[in-house]
């Protein structure tokens, strides 16, 4: 069955415990007992898990609703690009749309925990995110069948018909179900998200950027390494990129 990563503090802690167990198990292997490709895989896994465990200390510095690429933006994009290779893919897609309210509710719980600990986003970021939530899906778009999750769904259904994955009758039923789910689950999910995030106005303790949080700079270094896979310090990477930029301008 299709599922979304519903947040709870209990699940998050359990995830870190599992990671620690995997890391501990890796430590029981000796590199000289492994074949060369096995030793290479072992080293990569060890580094990856060690890095993930290091990130535990930055748990509440994560921002799931970033204005530039948070879950509120990524979720509909992923749904629009969800490939339909078989009938089950279509049914899983619809189930994920149905789960969107509980998914965003759980992330709001995480956001509430962050704010209670002084790690909530500033009001200007909340403004951007809530505005995004109000414009990503509107009742008018759904009523006029103009929303991109209606048009892209129809395009993928047509492709599924051409590939003989579904019949035209099945496609019509799926299209109707998609429109119903978008109105019944997806739209309320974003309306509730905008409302819930609005409740946090005035609660943000920091309006000066990530580095002004406790351990914010260390988290940024960790995040930079996570995203790029590089061990180069941020300051050194900045100098390299700046030099490359200015040299390309001459």
N, C-alpha and C positions, 0 to 999 in steps of 0.2 A: 504493500500500500504506500501511496505517496505521503510523505511527511515533510514538515518544515521544522527547522531547528528552534523549537520553542524554548525561550530562556527561563531558567529558574536558578537561583543561587545554588541550590542543592545539585542540580545537573552540572553546573559549571565546576563546582568543587569536585564532583565525581569525575569529570573529564580530566582535570588536572591530576587526580589520583591515578587514573588509568595511564596518563602520560608518564608519570613517575615510575609506575610499575614496568612499563615498556622500556624505559631508560635503564632501570635496574637490571632487567633481563638482558639487555644489550651488554651491560657491564660484565656479565658472566662469560661472554665469548672472548677468546684470546685471538688477536689478529693473526698470529703465526699458525693457528689451527685452521685458518680459512683459506680458500682459494683466492686468487687475486681479485676476481670480480666480486666475490663475497666480501672480501676485506674492504673493497671500495664502497660497496653498498652499506656495510656496517659503519664505516666512518661517516658517510653522509647522514645516515639515520641518527647516529649518535650526536652529530652536530646539530641536526634539525630539532631533535627532542630536547637537547640541552638548551637551545635557544628558546624554545617554547616554554620550558620551565622557568627560564629567566624572566620571561614576560609576565609571570604570575604577579609580581610585585606592582605591575602597572594596570591591574585589572580594571579599576574604575577610571582610568585615563582613556580607555577606548571610547570612541564616539560612533555609535551605530547609526545616528541620524545626522551625519555630516552634511552640510549644505551642498558640498561639491561632489559627493558620491556615496551618500548614506543608503541605508536599506530602503528608504522611501523612494529613492530613485532607481536603485538596482533591481528591486523586485519586479516592477512592471517591464523593465527592459529584458530581464531574463525570461519572463513569461512571453514576451513578444518574439523572442528568438528560440523558444522551446521547440525542438525538432519533433515532428510526428513521423516516426519510422514504422510504427505499428499502432493498432487500435488502442492498446494499453497506454501508449504515450498520450493520446488524446484524453483518455479518462483520468490519467494521473494529472495532467494539466488542469483539468476542471476541478479535481480534488484540491489542488494547491490554491486555486482561486478561492475555493470554499473555505480554506484554512487561513486565509489572509487576516481576518479579524483577530483570531487567537494569536497569530504570529506577531502582529503589531502590538497587541495588548501586552504580550510578554516582554517585548522590547521596551515598552513604556515603563514596565515594572523595573527594568534595569536602569532606565533613565532616572526614575524616581529615587532609586538607591544611590545613584551618582550624585544627584542634587543634595540628598540628605547628608552626604559626606563631603560636600563642598566642591565636587568635580563637575557640576552641571555647566552646560554651555551658556554663553552670554545671550542677552536679549536680542542682539542684532542677528545672531545665528538662528535663534528660535523664530524670529520674524521670517527669515528666508525659508526655513524648513516648513513652517505652517503654511506659508504662501504656496510652496511647492505642493503640499498635500491638497490644497484647495483647487489647484489647477491641473494636477496629474489626471484627475478624473472628475467630470462634472455630470450632473443629471441630464443637462441638455445634450451633451455629446452622446450619452447612452440612448436617450430617447430618439435621437436622429440617426443612430447607428453610425456615428462618425468617429467614435473613439478608436485609437490605434489597436487596442486589444480585441476589437470587433473586426476591423479590416484585416489585420495580420492573421487572425484566427481563420477567417474565411479563405484567405490566400493559401494557408497551409492545408485546410480541408480540401480545397480544389486540387492541390498537389497530391494529397492522399487518395483522392478519387482517381486521378490519372495513373497513380501507381498501384491501383486496385487494392488498396488497403481497406477502404470503406466504400459503401455504395452511396449514391446521391441521396437516398432516403435517410441513411444514417447520418450523412453530412448535415442535412437539414435539421435533424433532431439535435445534433451536437451544437449547431449554430444557435438554435433556440435556447439550449441549456446554457451556453456561454453567456448570452445576453442576460438571461435570468440571474446567473451567478454574479455577473458584474454589477447588476443592480441590487441584488439581495445581500451580497457579501463584500465585494471589492469596494464599491462606493461608500458604504457605511464604515468600512475599515479605515478609509482615509479621512472621512469626516470625523470619526472618533479620535483618530490619531491627531488631527489638527486641534481638536478640542482639548485632548489630554495634554498635549505639549504647551498649549496656551496657559494651562494652570501653573506652569513653572516660571512664568514671567516674574522678574524681580528676585528670583531665588539664586541666580548665578553669582558666584563670588569673584569671578575673574573675567575681566573684559579686555585683557591685554595679550592674549595668545597662550599657546600651550606651554611655553617656557616659564610662564609665571605661576603655573601650578607646582606644588611640591613634587619633585622628581620629574617635572615636565620635560626638561632638557634631556635627561637620561632616557625617558620614554621615547623621545623623538629619535635619539641615536639608535635605540633598539628597533623602533619602527622602520627607520631608514634601512637598517641592516636586513630586516625581515622582508621588506618589499624588493630591495635590490639584490639581496644575496651577497652583498659586499661587506667586507670588514673595514673598509676605509672610513675614517671618522668623517662626520658631516662637514666639519670645517675644511678638511682637505678636499673632500668631494666638491664643495662649493668653489674652492680655488681652481680646481681642474676644470669645472664646467664654465666658470667665469672666463678663464683663460681661453678655452675653446671658443666661447661665444665671441669674445672680442677679436680673436684672431680671424674668425670667419667674417667679421665685419670689415676687415681691412683688405 
